[in-house]
Amino acid sequence: MNSLALNENEDGRGLLAKLMATVRPEFRPGIVIPAPGSLVFNTEPCRIDECERQRTVKGLCKSHYKRWLDQGRPELESFLASPGPLPVGDGPLAACTVTWCRFGSARRGLCISHHGFFSRSSETDVNKWLATLSPEPATERPECRLAFCDLWAQGNSPLCLNHKSRWHALGSPDMEEFVTRCESVGLDRFDFRCLDDRPQLRLELQHALQCRHDERRASTRSSVVTPVIRLLTDSGVTSLLDWNLEQWSVFYGAGRSHRHNGQLAFLRFAYTRLEDLAAGTGWESEYSRDAWALHRLGYTDTRGTLRFDKIPQPWLRALAKRFIRWRLTSGREIIQARIDLLALNRFAAFLAHTIPGSDGPDCIDRGILERFLAELARDKRAVTSRGRDVSSLNAFFAAIRRHDWAKDLPASANFYPEDFPRPAKRLPRALADHIMAQLDQPENLGKWTSPDSRLLTLILMRCGLRVGDACNLVSDCVVRDGDSAPYLRYMNRKMKREALVPLDEEVHAAILDQQRRGRERFPEGSNWLFPAPKMNPDGAKPLTTHSYRGQLEDWLEQCDIRDEHGQAVRLTPHQWRHTFGTTLINRDVPQEVVRVLLDHTSAEMTAHYARLHDTTVRRHWEKARKVNINGDTITIDPQGPLAEASWAKQRLGRATQSLPNGFCGLPVQKSCPHANACLTCPMFVTTAEFLPQHQEQRRQTVQILSAAEARGQTRLIEMNQTVLHNLDRIIDSLDDTAPAEAAG
């Protein structure tokens, strides 16, 4: 028997008492018939005209789907055109053929009363007899209790004649139960009466049904639940917790040629929800366990666990629990707790192999850590993954000392900066321009089958958000500044803060359309701009990144995006963020502005994108024709041995001396003896981009020469004649290359 299935817990109330206090009255009847849409979210009617039953498979109700199967699965369209009569119970009941009478038909189309009159008359033809009747005034009579039946109630019964006969045929059950069953024809019903002799087991399944109703995360049909009820009836147990999940899985699979995933999923669901009820919630009930159920700790958006049973050392397991609890309660994310726990698992396995009999943290000294680092260096995982292990363990040792969890941890149990594996510098993962041009084509964007996903893609492309932040945009995500310019407001979940990014007109208009569609789909409102498309009747769940990534793969395949080698392009949503940042840098947007738009905490991350900007400037530099003061072309081979050095020299020249018409080619180690007389300096270098400045300077030089000649200033004439001569040669040389460069 499972340890949770105790008759009494610490406060004196047993599991049965908890169930009695938890299961609401509407889920306790022998036959539970939930309101339409509360457990089966697709409540649209059957595709057959006039059939109001709920659709199940292929858009048909249960009865019509079974009829389609019995006919050998014909073409669906032909079956829809000729489905045959409506299922029993769906057609209108016959009334008395006397036009002003609404009693049910009994014999020869007449109600009991009019059939008696007819039988006592001398007429043998009903139609002729009907013609002899005189109209009677309309009479107010009570109608049948069933809402869909407009016949008059028969005698003292609340039902019409025919429904009264059906009630008797069923053994005259409780009238309210009979009315509910009749009015729910075609709806899902859950019959628990076979468990009347085991009230706790019955309540346990009803509790599971109530949880499915309240959580509204999955459609729950009677076709799935009924086999589970039969299974538990045959098992002989008095509680689900009498067996563990593995035993239930084996029992379920015994004697079955195939397993129905929905049925087994409901059985597991019922078991885990009952286990939650028995175990309670919060740290007090969960901390002592070796597997923490995160939803019991308040993390309602996940059903995962944190397992400590892979740490064989009891002392290390106890410290690991304190550390992980402290990390979670201090605001760390679940993913960080998982990373920490994986690192502790690896360290525990290392200690078990290296020091099998360790009984405390006093064995962890610098020597042990160096041996662990040596083992870690042999690990085939990525450098960043190994670095996370070292970081988590260092935080673990620091927490033990800070909070005084163990006094015998040696002071040498510590990692130093040089112990961390050094990851290689990563290049930006921006997409090539010709790939982005294909992705951003209106024709390709129009191939999205979902307008939600199309807009999400535009936001990722144009705004540079992380895909998780974009999927979790709230419905009211647009704010305006003092000039009424729109901004996208989003939660940067990595940094745990709100951020803003400007919106262009196209994306802004698309967001307004998306908000309108959201209001139409969820009249009562949804908190999300992108609600999950399925199993989300209330709009309570946002679109998941997993769902979007699957749609993205389908869209890329449909668009047939190709790279420069003709290969099909596969990309991740995060590459659009890299492309956004790199594009801004390449358009000379200041790096600090890019940092704000990407909401980076440090300039170091933004500098990762800026490295491509340096390459872009260098490409333009290598492409441009460079000339000296004599107009001679200076060539730099991009692939030559001096390419990097020459480029570094030009960068230094740009950075160390600002000139209006070129760059200084003098090494930074030397001082300039020419005192800004650059047009007479042999180290001066210029390009066609400065041609307007050279032409303006020539005009000014000619004016100076004319004035000097008029005043007879020989020295001034001599100085400016050299400048004018050099300018003429520079302008002539650059004029030859300017059109070609402009065209390029």
RATA-V840241 format. One record per helix or strand of 3 or more residues. SS is the DSSP state (H for helix, E for strand). FROM is the first residue (numbers start at 1). TO is the last residue. If there is no record, write none. Layout:
((SS	FROM	TO) (SS	FROM	TO))
This chain:
((H	15	22) (H	25	27) (H	62	70) (H	76	81) (H	112	120) (H	126	131) (H	161	169) (H	175	183) (H	193	195) (H	199	215) (H	222	235) (H	240	242) (H	245	253) (H	261	279) (H	283	286) (E	291	293) (H	294	297) (E	305	307) (H	314	329) (H	334	354) (H	361	363) (H	366	377) (H	383	402) (H	417	419) (H	433	439) (H	442	445) (H	451	463) (H	467	471) (E	478	480) (E	486	492) (E	497	502) (H	505	521) (H	545	559) (H	574	586) (H	591	598) (H	603	623) (H	643	656) (H	678	680) (E	684	687) (H	688	711) (H	714	743))
